[in-house]
Amino acid sequence: MKRQPTTMEAPPRVPEGSYTTLQVSLMSGASLRQLQWWDDHGILCPPVVAHMRLYTANEASNARRIVQLRKAGVSLKQVRNLLSMEYEHVRKIRVPTVIGSTLVIPTPRKHQ
């Protein structure tokens, strides 16, 4: 009986300007598990496309910074606070805006 060749699906294409978890891990020095844990705990949350976390250049840079801060002894709680302070100005946006190459769409606020 002749054996049928196995076919493997080609991996999904990564959009230009995006990085996979493996690429970010290699660039930042964070382990794959650390990146997953940070996502699970809301520290660094890239969007998931086709079952892959895709990081922007800014998120990849933040991964490097988190690794450096952790090596310096900064707690994850403090890291989360530092990252959220950087985005405080983004929270004040009221209309769709492009920052860098990222489209920021504000969430509607409930009137009180």
N, C-alpha and C positions, 0 to 999 in steps of 0.2 A: 504494500500500500504506500503510495507516494504521499509524503508529508507536505501539507500546504504551508507556504511561507506565511509567517505572521506579519501582520501590518501594524504599524504603530501610528497613532494619530500624531500629526505635527503639533507641537506646542502652540498655544494661541499666540498671536503676534502681540507684542508689547508696544503700545503707542509710543511714538517718539516723545521724549521728555519725561517718560515714566520709567520707574525702576522696579524690578521684582524684589521679593524678599531676599533671595539669594544675593542679588547685586548689592542691596543695601547692607546686608550682613558683611559682605566682603569689603565694602567701602568704609563702613563705620567701625567694624570690630565687634559689633554686637552679635550674639549667637542667634540662630533662627528661632530658638525657643524664647529668647529675651524679646525679640520683636513681636512674637505672638503674644507674649504675656503683656507687653506694653499696650498692645491693641485691646486685649481682653479687659484691661484695667483702665482704659481711657487716657493713656498717657500719649500715645502716638497712634492715631487711628486712620490709616489710609483707606480709601475705598476698595471694595472687593469687586473685581470684574472677572467673569468667567472662572470663579473659584480661586482667583489669585489676588493677593494684596498688591496694589500698584501704588508706589510712592512717587510723589512729585520730587523735584530737585530740592525744594524747601524741606519736605519731610525727611529726605535722605540726609540733608544737612543737620536737621534736628536730631536725627538718630546719632550722628557723630557727636553732637554737643551733649546729648544725654550720656553717652559712653564716657566722655571726658569728665562731665560733672560727677558721675557715679564714681569714677576712679579718684576724684578729688574728695570723695566722702559726702557729697550732697545727697540727701535722702530723696526718694522718689516723690514724696509729698512736696518737697521744695522744688524739685524739677517740674512737677505739674504746675505749681504756682508760677514759676518763672515763664513757662511756655504760655500759660493763659494770660499773663500780663502783656506779653508781646502781641497777643491778638485782641486786646481790649479795644483798640481802635476799630478792628474789623466788626466787632459787635455793634458798633454805633452806626453802621452802614444801613441806609433805609431803601436804597435802590440797587438793582443788580449792578455789580461793579467788577472789573477785571483788575486783579492785583497780581503783578508778575504775569504769569500765564494761567492763573487760576480764576475761574469765574466764581464770584461770591454772590450768592442769592440770599438775601435776608429772610429770616423766618418772620411770618406775620406776628405782630404783638397783639395781645388781647387788650382791649380798652378796659380801664378800671373805673 
